[in-house]
């Protein structure tokens, strides 16, 4: 009987040592094209609340963001126009599998979210990109004068 209790206690101690607690929340550094600011400002708090991650968002022109991504500024998510994202994917500054079309302003201006290969928060970054592209958020883009991605 005593050996059985000792084994159980030892097993529980080992399991307790393996437990590291809940996954730590990530702080994502996001560069977002100014044109998407109204939609992202509305959607960001919902993502933070549902995912438990903190967002640090800087808005700028798409051209300046492209330069920062090309220079490998420390970011986790970039939201740019489709041609810029495609260009940065071709030169391995953004990960092709991380992209998602978000919304458009007119037929030629499509905005895409993507993550760089050097992001330390790749899973959280992809979760944010997927959240922005979720069908449930299409109404937000529409309300802000954009056409949600199909």
TORKOL-4160 file (C-alpha; in steps of 0.2 Angstrom, whole numbers, padded with zeros to 4 digits, m for minus):
150
<pt num="1" X="0000" Y="0000" Z="0000"/>
<pt num="2" X="0014" Y="0012" Z="0005"/>
<pt num="3" X="0023" Y="0009" Z="m0012"/>
<pt num="4" X="0007" Y="0013" Z="m0021"/>
<pt num="5" X="0005" Y="0029" Z="m0013"/>
<pt num="6" X="0023" Y="0033" Z="m0016"/>
<pt num="7" X="0022" Y="0030" Z="m0034"/>
<pt num="8" X="0006" Y="0041" Z="m0036"/>
<pt num="9" X="0015" Y="0055" Z="m0026"/>
<pt num="10" X="0030" Y="0053" Z="m0037"/>
<pt num="11" X="0020" Y="0053" Z="m0053"/>
<pt num="12" X="0010" Y="0069" Z="m0047"/>
<pt num="13" X="0026" Y="0078" Z="m0043"/>
<pt num="14" X="0033" Y="0074" Z="m0060"/>
<pt num="15" X="0017" Y="0080" Z="m0069"/>
<pt num="16" X="0018" Y="0096" Z="m0058"/>
<pt num="17" X="0036" Y="0099" Z="m0064"/>
<pt num="18" X="0031" Y="0097" Z="m0082"/>
<pt num="19" X="0016" Y="0110" Z="m0081"/>
<pt num="20" X="0022" Y="0127" Z="m0086"/>
<pt num="21" X="0005" Y="0136" Z="m0084"/>
<pt num="22" X="m0006" Y="0143" Z="m0097"/>
<pt num="23" X="0002" Y="0149" Z="m0113"/>
<pt num="24" X="0009" Y="0166" Z="m0112"/>
<pt num="25" X="0001" Y="0180" Z="m0121"/>
<pt num="26" X="0010" Y="0187" Z="m0136"/>
<pt num="27" X="0013" Y="0205" Z="m0140"/>
<pt num="28" X="0011" Y="0207" Z="m0158"/>
<pt num="29" X="0020" Y="0221" Z="m0168"/>
<pt num="30" X="0009" Y="0226" Z="m0182"/>
<pt num="31" X="0012" Y="0238" Z="m0197"/>
<pt num="32" X="m0004" Y="0243" Z="m0205"/>
<pt num="33" X="m0008" Y="0253" Z="m0221"/>
<pt num="34" X="m0017" Y="0269" Z="m0216"/>
<pt num="35" X="m0031" Y="0265" Z="m0227"/>
<pt num="36" X="m0036" Y="0250" Z="m0216"/>
<pt num="37" X="m0035" Y="0260" Z="m0200"/>
<pt num="38" X="m0054" Y="0262" Z="m0197"/>
<pt num="39" X="m0057" Y="0243" Z="m0199"/>
<pt num="40" X="m0042" Y="0237" Z="m0189"/>
<pt num="41" X="m0045" Y="0249" Z="m0175"/>
<pt num="42" X="m0063" Y="0242" Z="m0173"/>
<pt num="43" X="m0057" Y="0224" Z="m0175"/>
<pt num="44" X="m0041" Y="0224" Z="m0164"/>
<pt num="45" X="m0050" Y="0225" Z="m0147"/>
<pt num="46" X="m0060" Y="0210" Z="m0151"/>
<pt num="47" X="m0045" Y="0200" Z="m0156"/>
<pt num="48" X="m0036" Y="0205" Z="m0140"/>
<pt num="49" X="m0050" Y="0200" Z="m0129"/>
<pt num="50" X="m0054" Y="0183" Z="m0138"/>
<pt num="51" X="m0036" Y="0178" Z="m0141"/>
<pt num="52" X="m0028" Y="0186" Z="m0126"/>
<pt num="53" X="m0014" Y="0193" Z="m0136"/>
<pt num="54" X="m0009" Y="0212" Z="m0135"/>
<pt num="55" X="m0007" Y="0222" Z="m0151"/>
<pt num="56" X="0005" Y="0236" Z="m0154"/>
<pt num="57" X="m0001" Y="0244" Z="m0171"/>
<pt num="58" X="0008" Y="0257" Z="m0181"/>
<pt num="59" X="m0001" Y="0265" Z="m0195"/>
<pt num="60" X="0009" Y="0272" Z="m0210"/>
<pt num="61" X="0008" Y="0273" Z="m0229"/>
<pt num="62" X="0009" Y="0256" Z="m0238"/>
<pt num="63" X="0025" Y="0262" Z="m0246"/>
<pt num="64" X="0034" Y="0266" Z="m0229"/>
<pt num="65" X="0028" Y="0249" Z="m0222"/>
<pt num="66" X="0035" Y="0240" Z="m0238"/>
<pt num="67" X="0052" Y="0248" Z="m0234"/>
<pt num="68" X="0052" Y="0243" Z="m0216"/>
<pt num="69" X="0048" Y="0225" Z="m0220"/>
<pt num="70" X="0061" Y="0225" Z="m0233"/>
<pt num="71" X="0073" Y="0232" Z="m0220"/>
<pt num="72" X="0068" Y="0218" Z="m0208"/>
<pt num="73" X="0061" Y="0229" Z="m0195"/>
<pt num="74" X="0056" Y="0219" Z="m0180"/>
<pt num="75" X="0037" Y="0216" Z="m0184"/>
<pt num="76" X="0025" Y="0201" Z="m0183"/>
<pt num="77" X="0012" Y="0207" Z="m0195"/>
<pt num="78" X="0011" Y="0218" Z="m0211"/>
<pt num="79" X="m0004" Y="0224" Z="m0219"/>
<pt num="80" X="m0001" Y="0231" Z="m0236"/>
<pt num="81" X="m0007" Y="0230" Z="m0254"/>
<pt num="82" X="m0007" Y="0214" Z="m0263"/>
<pt num="83" X="0006" Y="0219" Z="m0276"/>
<pt num="84" X="0018" Y="0224" Z="m0261"/>
<pt num="85" X="0014" Y="0208" Z="m0252"/>
<pt num="86" X="0017" Y="0198" Z="m0268"/>
<pt num="87" X="0034" Y="0207" Z="m0271"/>
<pt num="88" X="0040" Y="0204" Z="m0253"/>
<pt num="89" X="0035" Y="0186" Z="m0253"/>
<pt num="90" X="0045" Y="0184" Z="m0269"/>
<pt num="91" X="0061" Y="0191" Z="m0260"/>
<pt num="92" X="0057" Y="0180" Z="m0244"/>
<pt num="93" X="0053" Y="0195" Z="m0233"/>
<pt num="94" X="0036" Y="0189" Z="m0230"/>
<pt num="95" X="0030" Y="0171" Z="m0229"/>
<pt num="96" X="0018" Y="0166" Z="m0243"/>
<pt num="97" X="0008" Y="0154" Z="m0232"/>
<pt num="98" X="0004" Y="0167" Z="m0220"/>
<pt num="99" X="m0005" Y="0179" Z="m0231"/>
<pt num="100" X="m0024" Y="0182" Z="m0232"/>
<pt num="101" X="m0034" Y="0194" Z="m0242"/>
<pt num="102" X="m0043" Y="0206" Z="m0231"/>
<pt num="103" X="m0053" Y="0220" Z="m0241"/>
<pt num="104" X="m0052" Y="0231" Z="m0256"/>
<pt num="105" X="m0055" Y="0249" Z="m0260"/>
<pt num="106" X="m0059" Y="0249" Z="m0278"/>
<pt num="107" X="m0054" Y="0236" Z="m0291"/>
<pt num="108" X="m0036" Y="0239" Z="m0290"/>
<pt num="109" X="m0032" Y="0241" Z="m0271"/>
<pt num="110" X="m0033" Y="0225" Z="m0262"/>
<pt num="111" X="m0026" Y="0224" Z="m0244"/>
<pt num="112" X="m0017" Y="0208" Z="m0238"/>
<pt num="113" X="m0011" Y="0203" Z="m0221"/>
<pt num="114" X="0006" Y="0193" Z="m0220"/>
<pt num="115" X="0019" Y="0188" Z="m0207"/>
<pt num="116" X="0038" Y="0190" Z="m0210"/>
<pt num="117" X="0049" Y="0174" Z="m0208"/>
<pt num="118" X="0058" Y="0181" Z="m0193"/>
<pt num="119" X="0043" Y="0184" Z="m0182"/>
<pt num="120" X="0045" Y="0177" Z="m0165"/>
<pt num="121" X="0026" Y="0176" Z="m0163"/>
<pt num="122" X="0022" Y="0166" Z="m0179"/>
<pt num="123" X="0007" Y="0157" Z="m0172"/>
<pt num="124" X="m0001" Y="0172" Z="m0164"/>
<pt num="125" X="0003" Y="0183" Z="m0180"/>
<pt num="126" X="m0006" Y="0170" Z="m0191"/>
<pt num="127" X="m0021" Y="0170" Z="m0179"/>
<pt num="128" X="m0022" Y="0189" Z="m0180"/>
<pt num="129" X="m0021" Y="0188" Z="m0199"/>
<pt num="130" X="m0035" Y="0174" Z="m0199"/>
<pt num="131" X="m0045" Y="0184" Z="m0187"/>
<pt num="132" X="m0045" Y="0199" Z="m0199"/>
<pt num="133" X="m0050" Y="0189" Z="m0214"/>
<pt num="134" X="m0064" Y="0179" Z="m0205"/>
<pt num="135" X="m0081" Y="0180" Z="m0213"/>
<pt num="136" X="m0088" Y="0186" Z="m0197"/>
<pt num="137" X="m0079" Y="0202" Z="m0199"/>
<pt num="138" X="m0084" Y="0206" Z="m0217"/>
<pt num="139" X="m0098" Y="0218" Z="m0210"/>
<pt num="140" X="m0084" Y="0229" Z="m0202"/>
<pt num="141" X="m0075" Y="0232" Z="m0219"/>
<pt num="142" X="m0091" Y="0235" Z="m0227"/>
<pt num="143" X="m0096" Y="0248" Z="m0214"/>
<pt num="144" X="m0080" Y="0257" Z="m0216"/>
<pt num="145" X="m0082" Y="0259" Z="m0235"/>
<pt num="146" X="m0072" Y="0244" Z="m0241"/>
<pt num="147" X="m0076" Y="0228" Z="m0250"/>
<pt num="148" X="m0072" Y="0213" Z="m0240"/>
<pt num="149" X="m0062" Y="0199" Z="m0248"/>
<pt num="150" X="m0071" Y="0185" Z="m0255"/>
